[in-house]
Amino acid sequence: MIAVTICNWAVHKALERPNAGNQTLLDSTRAYRRLLVPDIVIKVAALVLALTVSPPLMMYGVLIAAGCFQLSKALYFGKTKKVLW
């Protein structure tokens, strides 16, 4: 899950160079990458806890990260009134 999220972040970063003239796409990918940072942090923390405390904590961490991602996406795009994806 962490690798998929990091690859997703990298793909959105890679989209910036060939689309430097498209400001809407640049804003969208930057906003999306900002939303992925807490997602990655939560998943890494859950992995550490799963390795040291209890393996099911990784599952809970992924669910918490998904909820936080959806909540932050709704709050960010609800506040800016943008529909980007």
ChimeraX commands (.cxc) that place a marker at each C-alpha (Angstrom):
marker #1 position 0.00,0.00,0.00 radius 0.5
marker #1 position 2.81,2.39,0.81 radius 0.5
marker #1 position 4.58,1.65,-2.48 radius 0.5
marker #1 position 1.39,2.23,-4.46 radius 0.5
marker #1 position 0.82,5.56,-2.73 radius 0.5
marker #1 position 4.41,6.67,-3.33 radius 0.5
marker #1 position 4.18,5.64,-6.99 radius 0.5
marker #1 position 0.91,7.58,-7.27 radius 0.5
marker #1 position 2.68,10.64,-5.84 radius 0.5
marker #1 position 5.56,10.17,-8.30 radius 0.5
marker #1 position 3.23,9.84,-11.29 radius 0.5
marker #1 position 1.51,13.10,-10.41 radius 0.5
marker #1 position 4.93,14.74,-10.02 radius 0.5
marker #1 position 6.04,13.39,-13.41 radius 0.5
marker #1 position 2.97,14.88,-15.08 radius 0.5
marker #1 position 4.15,18.41,-14.30 radius 0.5
marker #1 position 7.12,18.62,-16.66 radius 0.5
marker #1 position 5.41,17.76,-19.97 radius 0.5
marker #1 position 2.34,19.83,-19.04 radius 0.5
marker #1 position 4.10,22.97,-17.81 radius 0.5
marker #1 position 1.75,25.20,-19.81 radius 0.5
marker #1 position -1.46,23.79,-18.34 radius 0.5
marker #1 position -1.95,25.70,-15.09 radius 0.5
marker #1 position -5.16,23.86,-14.16 radius 0.5
marker #1 position -3.41,20.50,-14.36 radius 0.5
marker #1 position -0.42,21.82,-12.40 radius 0.5
marker #1 position -2.69,23.11,-9.64 radius 0.5
marker #1 position -4.58,19.83,-9.58 radius 0.5
marker #1 position -1.49,17.62,-9.33 radius 0.5
marker #1 position 0.10,19.83,-6.67 radius 0.5
marker #1 position -3.07,19.80,-4.58 radius 0.5
marker #1 position -3.34,16.02,-4.93 radius 0.5
marker #1 position 0.28,15.52,-3.89 radius 0.5
marker #1 position -0.23,17.73,-0.83 radius 0.5
marker #1 position -3.14,15.51,0.16 radius 0.5
marker #1 position -1.00,12.38,-0.21 radius 0.5
marker #1 position 1.66,13.45,2.32 radius 0.5
marker #1 position -0.45,12.79,5.46 radius 0.5
marker #1 position -1.66,9.56,3.83 radius 0.5
marker #1 position 1.93,8.33,3.48 radius 0.5
marker #1 position 2.83,9.42,7.02 radius 0.5
marker #1 position -0.14,7.55,8.51 radius 0.5
marker #1 position 0.68,4.40,6.55 radius 0.5
marker #1 position 4.36,4.46,7.58 radius 0.5
marker #1 position 3.38,4.97,11.22 radius 0.5
marker #1 position 0.93,2.07,10.93 radius 0.5
marker #1 position 3.66,-0.11,9.42 radius 0.5
marker #1 position 6.00,0.65,12.31 radius 0.5
marker #1 position 3.26,-0.15,14.79 radius 0.5
marker #1 position 2.37,-3.33,12.91 radius 0.5
marker #1 position 5.97,-4.51,13.01 radius 0.5
marker #1 position 6.47,-3.69,16.69 radius 0.5
marker #1 position 3.08,-4.10,18.36 radius 0.5
marker #1 position 0.44,-6.00,16.41 radius 0.5
marker #1 position 0.08,-6.84,12.70 radius 0.5
marker #1 position -3.63,-5.87,12.45 radius 0.5
marker #1 position -2.66,-2.27,13.17 radius 0.5
marker #1 position -1.55,-1.93,9.54 radius 0.5
marker #1 position -5.08,-2.68,8.38 radius 0.5
marker #1 position -6.47,-0.06,10.75 radius 0.5
marker #1 position -3.81,2.41,9.62 radius 0.5
marker #1 position -4.77,1.97,5.97 radius 0.5
marker #1 position -8.44,2.48,6.81 radius 0.5
marker #1 position -7.65,5.58,8.88 radius 0.5
marker #1 position -5.43,6.93,6.09 radius 0.5
marker #1 position -8.22,6.39,3.54 radius 0.5
marker #1 position -10.72,8.20,5.75 radius 0.5
marker #1 position -8.35,11.09,6.38 radius 0.5
marker #1 position -7.56,11.34,2.66 radius 0.5
marker #1 position -11.23,11.47,1.70 radius 0.5
marker #1 position -12.02,13.97,4.45 radius 0.5
marker #1 position -9.13,16.27,3.56 radius 0.5
marker #1 position -10.00,16.03,-0.15 radius 0.5
marker #1 position -13.62,16.95,0.57 radius 0.5
marker #1 position -12.62,19.83,2.83 radius 0.5
marker #1 position -10.00,21.20,0.43 radius 0.5
marker #1 position -12.09,21.04,-2.72 radius 0.5
marker #1 position -15.26,22.03,-0.90 radius 0.5
marker #1 position -13.51,25.17,0.32 radius 0.5
marker #1 position -11.96,26.07,-3.04 radius 0.5
marker #1 position -15.03,25.07,-5.08 radius 0.5
marker #1 position -12.78,23.25,-7.56 radius 0.5
marker #1 position -13.69,20.05,-9.30 radius 0.5
marker #1 position -10.46,18.62,-10.57 radius 0.5
marker #1 position -11.05,14.84,-10.68 radius 0.5
marker link #1:1,2 radius 0.2
marker link #1:2,3 radius 0.2
marker link #1:3,4 radius 0.2
marker link #1:4,5 radius 0.2
marker link #1:5,6 radius 0.2
marker link #1:6,7 radius 0.2
marker link #1:7,8 radius 0.2
marker link #1:8,9 radius 0.2
marker link #1:9,10 radius 0.2
marker link #1:10,11 radius 0.2
marker link #1:11,12 radius 0.2
marker link #1:12,13 radius 0.2
marker link #1:13,14 radius 0.2
marker link #1:14,15 radius 0.2
marker link #1:15,16 radius 0.2
marker link #1:16,17 radius 0.2
marker link #1:17,18 radius 0.2
marker link #1:18,19 radius 0.2
marker link #1:19,20 radius 0.2
marker link #1:20,21 radius 0.2
marker link #1:21,22 radius 0.2
marker link #1:22,23 radius 0.2
marker link #1:23,24 radius 0.2
marker link #1:24,25 radius 0.2
marker link #1:25,26 radius 0.2
marker link #1:26,27 radius 0.2
marker link #1:27,28 radius 0.2
marker link #1:28,29 radius 0.2
marker link #1:29,30 radius 0.2
marker link #1:30,31 radius 0.2
marker link #1:31,32 radius 0.2
marker link #1:32,33 radius 0.2
marker link #1:33,34 radius 0.2
marker link #1:34,35 radius 0.2
marker link #1:35,36 radius 0.2
marker link #1:36,37 radius 0.2
marker link #1:37,38 radius 0.2
marker link #1:38,39 radius 0.2
marker link #1:39,40 radius 0.2
marker link #1:40,41 radius 0.2
marker link #1:41,42 radius 0.2
marker link #1:42,43 radius 0.2
marker link #1:43,44 radius 0.2
marker link #1:44,45 radius 0.2
marker link #1:45,46 radius 0.2
marker link #1:46,47 radius 0.2
marker link #1:47,48 radius 0.2
marker link #1:48,49 radius 0.2
marker link #1:49,50 radius 0.2
marker link #1:50,51 radius 0.2
marker link #1:51,52 radius 0.2
marker link #1:52,53 radius 0.2
marker link #1:53,54 radius 0.2
marker link #1:54,55 radius 0.2
marker link #1:55,56 radius 0.2
marker link #1:56,57 radius 0.2
marker link #1:57,58 radius 0.2
marker link #1:58,59 radius 0.2
marker link #1:59,60 radius 0.2
marker link #1:60,61 radius 0.2
marker link #1:61,62 radius 0.2
marker link #1:62,63 radius 0.2
marker link #1:63,64 radius 0.2
marker link #1:64,65 radius 0.2
marker link #1:65,66 radius 0.2
marker link #1:66,67 radius 0.2
marker link #1:67,68 radius 0.2
marker link #1:68,69 radius 0.2
marker link #1:69,70 radius 0.2
marker link #1:70,71 radius 0.2
marker link #1:71,72 radius 0.2
marker link #1:72,73 radius 0.2
marker link #1:73,74 radius 0.2
marker link #1:74,75 radius 0.2
marker link #1:75,76 radius 0.2
marker link #1:76,77 radius 0.2
marker link #1:77,78 radius 0.2
marker link #1:78,79 radius 0.2
marker link #1:79,80 radius 0.2
marker link #1:80,81 radius 0.2
marker link #1:81,82 radius 0.2
marker link #1:82,83 radius 0.2
marker link #1:83,84 radius 0.2
marker link #1:84,85 radius 0.2
view
